[in-house]
Structure formats: C-alpha cells, structure tokens
Amino acid sequence: MILEKQPYYVNVETGEVHSDKTVSSFEFEIEATSEEVNRLTKLFRACDEAARDTFWRSHVPYVPYHNDPDNHRYDEALKDIYQFIHDHGQPLTREHIESMGILD
C-alpha cells in the first residue's frame, strides 16, 4: 500500500503537527505521509526528553553549556527536526530553514 503525501502544518515551538492549518498557529508547511508525520512526532518527543535533561544541568553553574552531553543531545534533536522539516518542506519552508543557518 502506497501512502499519499498530504500537507501538514508544523509549529516547532509547541511540537505540534496538524493536517488542518486552522487548528493552531504554525511556522512551516510540509508534505508528508502519515508514517513520516509519526517519525516527526517521535523527533519532537526526543527533543522534549533532551530538554528536560538540560533543566538539571542549568542548576549546576560550573558545567559549561558546551561541555554537557544533554545540551548536545538537545541541539542534535532540534537539528534533526529542522532537517526533517527542510526535507519535507515547501520551497518557502526550505528557503527559510536554509536562511536560519541551523543545518550548517
């Protein structure tokens, strides 16, 4: 069975992905299958878990940001999300993400 791609609307800040653009505010429009959207949802969950772990480091002032593996994991998870959105995005979406410089 071949799954058809359809438009989805993504809000990175809230980790939301909707098929109806009127449900919530969104930052990016992508074309994806339902399986691909499930993968994006898992990427958002991984990013949330990493963000929770960075909370504990923030209470240890003598550990620099760049020396903390949890911060690195969070940064990589966020980069994975933007890479996914770039790969599945509309031309304007891809251009905007490229202009952010996050994938360099």
Contacts in CASP RR format, 6 or more apart in sequence:
PFRMAT RR
TARGET T0000
AUTHOR 0000-0000-0000
METHOD contacts of the structure
MODEL  1
MILEKQPYYVNVETGEVHSDKTVSSFEFEIEATSEEVNRLTKLFRACDEA
ARDTFWRSHVPYVPYHNDPDNHRYDEALKDIYQFIHDHGQPLTREHIESM
GILD
3 33 0 8 1.000
3 34 0 8 1.000
3 35 0 8 1.000
4 33 0 8 1.000
5 31 0 8 1.000
5 32 0 8 1.000
5 33 0 8 1.000
5 36 0 8 1.000
6 19 0 8 1.000
6 31 0 8 1.000
6 32 0 8 1.000
6 33 0 8 1.000
7 19 0 8 1.000
7 21 0 8 1.000
7 29 0 8 1.000
7 30 0 8 1.000
7 31 0 8 1.000
8 17 0 8 1.000
8 18 0 8 1.000
8 19 0 8 1.000
8 29 0 8 1.000
8 30 0 8 1.000
8 31 0 8 1.000
8 32 0 8 1.000
8 37 0 8 1.000
9 17 0 8 1.000
9 18 0 8 1.000
9 19 0 8 1.000
9 20 0 8 1.000
9 21 0 8 1.000
9 23 0 8 1.000
9 24 0 8 1.000
9 26 0 8 1.000
9 28 0 8 1.000
9 29 0 8 1.000
9 30 0 8 1.000
10 16 0 8 1.000
10 17 0 8 1.000
10 26 0 8 1.000
10 27 0 8 1.000
10 28 0 8 1.000
10 29 0 8 1.000
10 30 0 8 1.000
10 40 0 8 1.000
10 85 0 8 1.000
11 17 0 8 1.000
11 24 0 8 1.000
11 25 0 8 1.000
11 26 0 8 1.000
11 27 0 8 1.000
12 27 0 8 1.000
12 28 0 8 1.000
12 81 0 8 1.000
12 82 0 8 1.000
12 85 0 8 1.000
13 27 0 8 1.000
14 24 0 8 1.000
15 44 0 8 1.000
16 24 0 8 1.000
16 26 0 8 1.000
17 37 0 8 1.000
17 40 0 8 1.000
17 41 0 8 1.000
17 44 0 8 1.000
18 24 0 8 1.000
18 26 0 8 1.000
21 29 0 8 1.000
28 85 0 8 1.000
28 89 0 8 1.000
28 93 0 8 1.000
28 96 0 8 1.000
28 97 0 8 1.000
29 89 0 8 1.000
29 90 0 8 1.000
29 92 0 8 1.000
29 93 0 8 1.000
30 85 0 8 1.000
30 88 0 8 1.000
30 89 0 8 1.000
30 90 0 8 1.000
30 93 0 8 1.000
31 88 0 8 1.000
31 89 0 8 1.000
31 90 0 8 1.000
32 40 0 8 1.000
32 88 0 8 1.000
36 88 0 8 1.000
39 84 0 8 1.000
40 81 0 8 1.000
40 84 0 8 1.000
40 85 0 8 1.000
43 77 0 8 1.000
43 80 0 8 1.000
43 81 0 8 1.000
43 84 0 8 1.000
44 81 0 8 1.000
46 77 0 8 1.000
46 80 0 8 1.000
47 74 0 8 1.000
47 77 0 8 1.000
47 78 0 8 1.000
47 80 0 8 1.000
47 81 0 8 1.000
50 70 0 8 1.000
50 73 0 8 1.000
50 74 0 8 1.000
50 77 0 8 1.000
51 74 0 8 1.000
53 70 0 8 1.000
53 73 0 8 1.000
53 74 0 8 1.000
54 68 0 8 1.000
54 70 0 8 1.000
54 71 0 8 1.000
54 74 0 8 1.000
56 70 0 8 1.000
57 63 0 8 1.000
57 68 0 8 1.000
57 70 0 8 1.000
57 71 0 8 1.000
65 71 0 8 1.000
78 102 0 8 1.000
79 102 0 8 1.000
79 103 0 8 1.000
82 97 0 8 1.000
82 100 0 8 1.000
82 102 0 8 1.000
82 103 0 8 1.000
83 103 0 8 1.000
85 93 0 8 1.000
85 97 0 8 1.000
86 93 0 8 1.000
86 94 0 8 1.000
86 97 0 8 1.000
86 98 0 8 1.000
86 103 0 8 1.000
97 103 0 8 1.000
END
